[in-house]
Amino acid sequence: MLGLAANMGVLAVAITDRDSMHGAFDFSLAAKDCKIQPIIGIQLTVSLSPKPGSITGNIILLACSEQGYSNLNGLHLRASRSEFSSGGLPIEQLGDAVDGIICLTGGGLDGFLPAIAKRSPGDLNYVTHQLLRLFGDRLYVEISRNSAPDTEKAKVEDTLLQIADGVAGSVKCCDGVERRQIPIVGTVDVWHATPDGRDAWVMLRAISSSDRVRMRNDGNLVSDLPPSHLLSPNAASDLFSDLPEAVANTLSIAQRCAFAVQKDKPTLPAFPVPEGETEEDHLRNQSVGGLQDRLGRLGLSKEEEGKYYSRLDYELSIINKMGFPGYFLIVADFIQWARSQDIPVGPGRGSGAGSIVAWALTITDINPLEFGLLFERFLNPERVSMPDFDIDFCQDRREEVRSYIAQRYGEERVGMITTYGKIKGRTALQDAQRVLFHETFGQAAFGLMKSIKDVLPLDPNKKPESMRLLDAYNADSTFREKVNSDPMGPILCRMAGKIEGLVRNRGAHAAGAVIGNKALTEITPVQFDSGSGQNGFLVCDYNMKGVEGVGLVKFDLLGLVTLTIIHRAITYIDKMHGVKIDVQAIPRDDKGVFEMLSQGHSSAVFQFEGGGCGIAL
């Protein structure tokens, strides 16, 4: 879309997703590449009051500055909390966090001021005064047009223009200035880049609202929704030829919004160390002490022990040179806490197992010298990247570890990473079958959809993922024959193909957590997810690449059911037979174990339990 905007000569574009800011980082970078000014904002659902059933609608909030962005993130977080039963953030809750933010009153689909005008015109003056008092000269009455207004919309626009002209009366604003009139601004609500994207948009709206979409015999979808593709500057200006002030103020807003999300270097919170010590000092002291404990149980000669201390010195020099002592201390701290609470922790896997510092700090339980593991696979000065331990915890008690981290560093500084689920081919077929209704053929039979779905082939380059629907139709004769077996088959496949690959939902990453050196809202947009963890958790709007891009460091807290099973087995053996088993003391060269594995008996053995591994063994 931004590339198309650049070709059209558009100078600035605002991103204002509905109650989400997940695209702000990628949008900022892409806009910069296209030499377009990005304007970062959100279309926030607000309500007239906190009461259930209160009138709700959307206002548009735009960040003018870094402080505005931080405040925007704070309002976004506040709105996501579940205590507001009205279904939106009550406008009275906007009050203390609007500096550096421009507000548009909402003029498009589901706009707040139009909703008030339609359902409760007696509250228009109150709402106008509230917004004007809060935002002052940063408030604009939004007139949104995607096409020429019809009679009903023209009536709403007349009401909005009267508000802009001061019909609500004057009010003392946040800056102490009495204001009556409010400037207007024209907007075009864009949901897809070109007219070709309309079908997918209409389908997605129907899927989310459980409505039906009717298709005419000519293949076009019947919808009352206005055109919502990107317009050229001239076409957009023509829509507002009767309101030149509304067009001029778009430039004024663009000039005031001098903020874009920037890339930042990785930053960790300061780890609390004893007075008089630096993080480097503390890491060395903890590592040396831990290594002494480890070596004391091995019974090695002085010469052999010297190799361990030499390796420790080498690793510490690299860690300190690359600026990562805090990372090791943070990871060691929550792992040591977990062990002290009898929460099973994995022995370590991946390249992190090659670190003797990690072994000394009990981050891992694998002696890298015993197995000839290389530290450089984990950290290498010639390949600068953040260290990344994959840490396994008991599936049942992992949330306790996350809660400890939040308590240790502050709940406002700790959050999970977001993942976005995309619509895959089989799901696209199911959704299209559910909402699509053809003028002649009606709704596709469930059995037809299922038979098509069942023969969708795997992508040979991305197993176990399926081929994309249109690729499968062109490449696979069995799939094509099944699709063509019914008149609705090609229609169903074509429409499902239009929504395939689009984002369907968001959720918290199962393992990825971040810890900020300040409140997360000063770094990234976040939402409160009441379904995450035991009591809810902050979840960043950005995905893994996004949070790393803005300087947050990721910690992988993996939940492993294998650890849970082992812990339960050891507990039951102790209770039932009075035998205490130390997993770390079990011999690694037990002949019976290797005989069992060589026969392919690897059920419930982590990373060996798959059918392919069993065959290979």
TAKA-V644671 format. One record per pair of residues at least 6 apart in sequence whose ideal C-beta (glycine too) atoms are under 6 Angstrom apart, sorted by the first residue. I is the first residue (numbers start at 0). J is the second residue. D is the distance in Angstrom with one decimal. If there is no record, write none. Layout:
BEGIN
i=I j=J d=D
i=I j=J d=D
END
This chain:
BEGIN
i=0 j=192 d=4.0
i=1 j=29 d=5.1
i=1 j=30 d=5.6
i=1 j=33 d=4.5
i=1 j=35 d=5.8
i=2 j=33 d=5.9
i=3 j=192 d=5.4
i=3 j=229 d=6.0
i=4 j=12 d=5.5
i=4 j=35 d=6.0
i=5 j=33 d=4.2
i=5 j=35 d=5.7
i=7 j=231 d=4.5
i=8 j=232 d=5.9
i=11 j=36 d=4.0
i=11 j=38 d=5.8
i=11 j=253 d=4.0
i=12 j=35 d=5.7
i=13 j=38 d=3.7
i=13 j=40 d=5.4
i=14 j=22 d=5.6
i=14 j=26 d=4.6
i=15 j=40 d=4.3
i=15 j=41 d=5.8
i=15 j=42 d=4.5
i=15 j=59 d=5.1
i=16 j=22 d=6.0
i=17 j=42 d=4.9
i=18 j=44 d=5.5
i=20 j=41 d=5.4
i=20 j=524 d=3.7
i=20 j=540 d=4.9
i=21 j=540 d=4.3
i=23 j=39 d=4.9
i=23 j=260 d=5.2
i=24 j=260 d=4.8
i=24 j=541 d=5.5
i=24 j=545 d=4.5
i=24 j=548 d=5.8
i=26 j=37 d=5.7
i=27 j=37 d=4.8
i=27 j=259 d=4.3
i=27 j=260 d=4.2
i=30 j=37 d=3.7
i=37 j=259 d=4.8
i=38 j=61 d=5.6
i=38 j=256 d=4.5
i=39 j=62 d=4.8
i=40 j=59 d=5.9
i=40 j=60 d=5.6
i=40 j=61 d=3.9
i=41 j=60 d=5.5
i=41 j=75 d=5.9
i=42 j=57 d=4.8
i=42 j=59 d=5.5
i=43 j=58 d=5.8
i=43 j=60 d=5.6
i=43 j=78 d=6.0
i=44 j=55 d=5.7
i=44 j=57 d=5.7
i=44 j=87 d=4.0
i=45 j=58 d=5.6
i=45 j=87 d=4.8
i=45 j=88 d=5.1
i=45 j=90 d=5.3
i=45 j=111 d=5.6
i=46 j=53 d=4.4
i=46 j=55 d=4.6
i=46 j=85 d=3.8
i=46 j=87 d=3.7
i=46 j=89 d=5.2
i=47 j=53 d=4.8
i=47 j=54 d=4.5
i=48 j=89 d=5.7
i=49 j=83 d=5.6
i=49 j=85 d=5.4
i=49 j=89 d=4.5
i=51 j=84 d=4.7
i=53 j=85 d=4.1
i=54 j=114 d=5.6
i=54 j=118 d=5.3
i=54 j=119 d=5.8
i=55 j=86 d=5.2
i=55 j=87 d=4.1
i=56 j=105 d=5.4
i=56 j=109 d=5.6
i=56 j=110 d=5.5
i=56 j=111 d=3.2
i=56 j=114 d=3.7
i=57 j=105 d=4.9
i=57 j=109 d=5.2
i=57 j=110 d=5.9
i=57 j=111 d=5.9
i=58 j=102 d=5.9
i=58 j=105 d=4.7
i=58 j=111 d=5.0
i=59 j=103 d=3.9
i=60 j=71 d=5.7
i=60 j=100 d=5.2
i=60 j=102 d=5.8
i=61 j=101 d=4.4
i=61 j=256 d=5.5
i=62 j=68 d=4.1
i=62 j=71 d=5.0
i=62 j=258 d=4.9
i=63 j=99 d=4.9
i=63 j=101 d=5.9
i=63 j=255 d=5.3
i=63 j=256 d=5.3
i=64 j=99 d=4.3
i=64 j=258 d=5.4
i=66 j=98 d=5.9
i=66 j=99 d=4.2
i=67 j=99 d=2.7
i=67 j=100 d=4.7
i=68 j=258 d=5.6
i=69 j=520 d=5.9
i=69 j=521 d=4.8
i=70 j=96 d=4.5
i=70 j=98 d=6.0
i=70 j=99 d=5.9
i=70 j=100 d=5.7
i=71 j=100 d=5.9
i=72 j=520 d=3.9
i=72 j=524 d=4.8
i=73 j=96 d=4.9
i=73 j=520 d=4.8
i=74 j=96 d=5.6
i=75 j=524 d=5.4
i=76 j=520 d=5.9
i=76 j=525 d=5.3
i=78 j=88 d=3.9
i=79 j=526 d=3.9
i=79 j=527 d=4.7
i=80 j=527 d=4.9
i=81 j=529 d=5.3
i=90 j=129 d=5.3
i=93 j=133 d=5.7
i=97 j=133 d=5.3
i=101 j=137 d=4.7
i=102 j=134 d=4.6
i=102 j=138 d=5.1
i=103 j=139 d=5.2
i=103 j=141 d=4.0
i=104 j=112 d=4.2
i=104 j=140 d=5.2
i=104 j=141 d=5.2
i=105 j=111 d=3.9
i=105 j=112 d=5.4
i=105 j=141 d=5.9
i=106 j=141 d=3.5
i=106 j=142 d=5.2
i=106 j=143 d=3.8
i=107 j=143 d=3.6
i=107 j=188 d=4.2
i=113 j=155 d=4.9
i=115 j=122 d=5.5
i=115 j=123 d=5.6
i=115 j=126 d=5.4
i=116 j=155 d=5.8
i=116 j=158 d=4.7
i=124 j=167 d=4.3
i=127 j=162 d=5.5
i=127 j=167 d=4.1
i=128 j=170 d=4.6
i=130 j=138 d=5.5
i=131 j=138 d=5.6
i=131 j=170 d=5.1
i=131 j=178 d=5.9
i=132 j=170 d=5.4
i=132 j=172 d=5.7
i=135 j=172 d=3.6
i=135 j=173 d=5.0
i=135 j=174 d=5.0
i=138 j=181 d=5.7
i=139 j=182 d=5.4
i=139 j=184 d=4.3
i=140 j=159 d=5.3
i=140 j=162 d=5.9
i=140 j=163 d=4.2
i=140 j=181 d=5.0
i=140 j=183 d=4.8
i=141 j=184 d=6.0
i=141 j=186 d=5.7
i=142 j=156 d=5.9
i=142 j=183 d=5.6
i=142 j=185 d=5.3
i=142 j=245 d=5.4
i=143 j=186 d=4.7
i=143 j=188 d=5.6
i=144 j=238 d=4.7
i=145 j=187 d=5.9
i=145 j=188 d=5.7
i=145 j=225 d=4.0
i=145 j=226 d=5.3
i=145 j=227 d=5.8
i=146 j=225 d=5.1
i=146 j=226 d=5.8
i=148 j=156 d=5.9
i=163 j=181 d=4.8
i=163 j=183 d=4.8
i=165 j=179 d=3.8
i=165 j=180 d=4.5
i=169 j=177 d=5.0
i=169 j=179 d=4.0
i=171 j=177 d=5.5
i=172 j=178 d=5.3
i=182 j=248 d=5.4
i=183 j=244 d=5.9
i=183 j=245 d=4.8
i=184 j=245 d=5.6
i=184 j=248 d=4.2
i=185 j=239 d=4.2
i=185 j=245 d=3.5
i=185 j=246 d=5.6
i=187 j=230 d=5.6
i=187 j=235 d=5.2
i=188 j=227 d=6.0
i=189 j=229 d=5.2
i=190 j=200 d=5.0
i=190 j=227 d=4.1
i=191 j=200 d=5.2
i=191 j=228 d=5.6
i=192 j=229 d=5.4
i=193 j=228 d=5.4
i=194 j=228 d=5.1
i=198 j=220 d=5.7
i=198 j=497 d=5.3
i=199 j=497 d=4.4
i=199 j=498 d=5.2
i=201 j=212 d=5.9
i=201 j=220 d=5.2
i=201 j=222 d=4.8
i=202 j=498 d=5.3
i=205 j=212 d=4.6
i=205 j=434 d=4.4
i=206 j=430 d=5.0
i=206 j=434 d=5.7
i=211 j=434 d=5.5
i=211 j=436 d=5.1
i=212 j=220 d=5.5
i=212 j=434 d=5.2
i=212 j=435 d=5.7
i=213 j=221 d=4.4
i=213 j=436 d=5.2
i=214 j=220 d=5.5
i=214 j=437 d=4.9
i=215 j=438 d=5.1
i=216 j=438 d=5.1
i=216 j=439 d=5.7
i=236 j=246 d=5.3
i=239 j=245 d=4.9
i=239 j=246 d=5.0
i=262 j=548 d=5.3
i=263 j=549 d=5.4
i=263 j=550 d=3.4
i=264 j=550 d=5.8
i=265 j=385 d=5.5
i=265 j=550 d=5.7
i=265 j=552 d=5.2
i=266 j=516 d=5.1
i=266 j=550 d=4.8
i=267 j=325 d=4.5
i=267 j=326 d=6.0
i=267 j=552 d=5.5
i=268 j=408 d=5.5
i=268 j=514 d=5.6
i=268 j=516 d=4.5
i=270 j=278 d=5.7
i=270 j=325 d=4.8
i=270 j=328 d=4.3
i=270 j=329 d=5.7
i=272 j=278 d=5.9
i=272 j=281 d=4.1
i=278 j=324 d=4.3
i=278 j=325 d=5.1
i=279 j=319 d=5.0
i=279 j=324 d=5.1
i=282 j=324 d=4.2
i=282 j=327 d=5.8
i=282 j=328 d=5.8
i=283 j=315 d=5.9
i=286 j=356 d=5.2
i=286 j=359 d=4.6
i=289 j=359 d=3.7
i=289 j=360 d=5.3
i=290 j=311 d=5.8
i=290 j=359 d=4.0
i=294 j=304 d=5.4
i=310 j=355 d=4.9
i=311 j=355 d=5.5
i=314 j=355 d=5.9
i=314 j=356 d=4.9
i=314 j=374 d=5.4
i=317 j=378 d=5.6
i=318 j=324 d=5.7
i=323 j=386 d=5.7
i=326 j=386 d=5.6
i=330 j=362 d=5.5
i=330 j=388 d=5.5
i=331 j=360 d=3.9
i=331 j=362 d=5.4
i=333 j=400 d=5.8
i=333 j=404 d=5.5
i=334 j=344 d=5.7
i=334 j=362 d=5.5
i=336 j=403 d=5.5
i=337 j=344 d=5.4
i=337 j=400 d=5.2
i=338 j=344 d=5.8
i=342 j=393 d=5.6
i=342 j=396 d=4.6
i=343 j=393 d=4.1
i=343 j=562 d=4.2
i=343 j=566 d=4.4
i=344 j=392 d=5.9
i=345 j=391 d=3.0
i=346 j=364 d=4.0
i=346 j=365 d=5.7
i=347 j=363 d=3.0
i=347 j=365 d=5.0
i=348 j=389 d=5.7
i=349 j=389 d=4.7
i=350 j=376 d=4.2
i=350 j=377 d=4.2
i=351 j=357 d=5.7
i=351 j=377 d=5.3
i=351 j=388 d=4.3
i=352 j=363 d=5.3
i=352 j=365 d=4.5
i=352 j=372 d=5.9
i=353 j=367 d=4.9
i=353 j=372 d=3.7
i=353 j=373 d=5.1
i=353 j=374 d=5.1
i=353 j=376 d=5.4
i=353 j=377 d=5.2
i=354 j=374 d=5.5
i=354 j=377 d=5.5
i=355 j=367 d=5.4
i=357 j=363 d=4.7
i=358 j=366 d=6.0
i=364 j=583 d=6.0
i=378 j=386 d=5.8
i=389 j=555 d=5.0
i=391 j=557 d=4.9
i=391 j=559 d=4.1
i=392 j=400 d=5.6
i=393 j=562 d=4.7
i=393 j=563 d=4.8
i=393 j=566 d=5.9
i=394 j=558 d=4.1
i=394 j=560 d=4.6
i=394 j=563 d=4.8
i=395 j=563 d=5.3
i=397 j=556 d=5.9
i=397 j=558 d=4.3
i=398 j=532 d=4.9
i=398 j=533 d=5.1
i=400 j=556 d=6.0
i=401 j=532 d=5.8
i=404 j=413 d=5.5
i=405 j=413 d=4.3
i=408 j=514 d=5.3
i=411 j=518 d=4.4
i=412 j=515 d=4.5
i=413 j=514 d=5.4
i=414 j=513 d=5.7
i=414 j=519 d=5.3
i=414 j=525 d=5.5
i=414 j=537 d=3.7
i=414 j=538 d=5.9
i=414 j=539 d=5.1
i=415 j=507 d=4.3
i=415 j=508 d=5.6
i=415 j=512 d=5.6
i=415 j=536 d=5.6
i=415 j=538 d=4.8
i=416 j=508 d=4.1
i=416 j=511 d=3.7
i=416 j=539 d=5.7
i=416 j=543 d=5.3
i=416 j=546 d=5.7
i=417 j=505 d=5.5
i=417 j=538 d=5.6
i=417 j=539 d=5.6
i=417 j=540 d=5.9
i=417 j=542 d=5.6
i=418 j=506 d=5.7
i=418 j=508 d=4.9
i=419 j=502 d=4.9
i=419 j=505 d=5.3
i=420 j=503 d=5.1
i=420 j=504 d=4.8
i=421 j=500 d=5.7
i=421 j=502 d=5.8
i=422 j=498 d=5.4
i=422 j=499 d=5.8
i=422 j=501 d=5.4
i=422 j=503 d=4.8
i=424 j=455 d=5.6
i=424 j=465 d=4.9
i=424 j=468 d=4.9
i=424 j=499 d=5.5
i=425 j=452 d=4.8
i=427 j=495 d=3.9
i=427 j=498 d=5.2
i=427 j=499 d=4.3
i=428 j=448 d=5.4
i=428 j=452 d=5.1
i=428 j=495 d=4.7
i=431 j=491 d=5.5
i=431 j=494 d=4.8
i=431 j=495 d=4.0
i=432 j=443 d=4.9
i=432 j=448 d=4.0
i=435 j=494 d=5.8
i=436 j=442 d=5.2
i=440 j=486 d=5.3
i=440 j=487 d=4.8
i=443 j=487 d=4.1
i=443 j=491 d=4.7
i=447 j=485 d=5.1
i=450 j=481 d=5.8
i=451 j=481 d=5.3
i=451 j=482 d=5.7
i=454 j=477 d=5.4
i=454 j=478 d=5.2
i=454 j=481 d=5.1
i=455 j=465 d=4.9
i=455 j=471 d=5.8
i=456 j=466 d=5.3
i=456 j=471 d=5.7
i=456 j=475 d=4.9
i=457 j=465 d=5.8
i=458 j=464 d=5.1
i=458 j=466 d=4.6
i=468 j=492 d=5.5
i=468 j=495 d=5.7
i=468 j=496 d=4.4
i=468 j=499 d=5.7
i=469 j=496 d=4.6
i=471 j=478 d=4.7
i=472 j=479 d=5.3
i=472 j=492 d=6.0
i=482 j=488 d=4.2
i=482 j=489 d=5.9
i=482 j=492 d=5.0
i=507 j=528 d=5.5
i=507 j=531 d=4.5
i=507 j=538 d=4.7
i=510 j=555 d=4.9
i=510 j=556 d=5.3
i=510 j=557 d=4.6
i=511 j=543 d=6.0
i=511 j=553 d=5.3
i=512 j=554 d=4.9
i=512 j=556 d=5.5
i=513 j=546 d=5.3
i=513 j=551 d=4.2
i=513 j=553 d=5.9
i=515 j=522 d=5.5
i=519 j=525 d=5.0
i=522 j=549 d=5.6
i=523 j=539 d=5.0
i=523 j=541 d=5.5
i=523 j=549 d=5.5
i=524 j=540 d=3.9
i=525 j=537 d=4.7
i=525 j=539 d=5.3
i=526 j=538 d=5.5
i=527 j=535 d=5.8
i=528 j=536 d=5.8
i=528 j=538 d=4.5
i=529 j=535 d=4.2
i=539 j=546 d=5.3
i=561 j=605 d=4.3
i=569 j=580 d=5.1
i=572 j=578 d=5.4
i=573 j=579 d=5.5
i=596 j=616 d=5.5
i=599 j=613 d=4.2
i=599 j=616 d=4.9
i=601 j=607 d=4.0
i=601 j=608 d=5.6
i=601 j=613 d=5.5
i=602 j=608 d=5.7
END
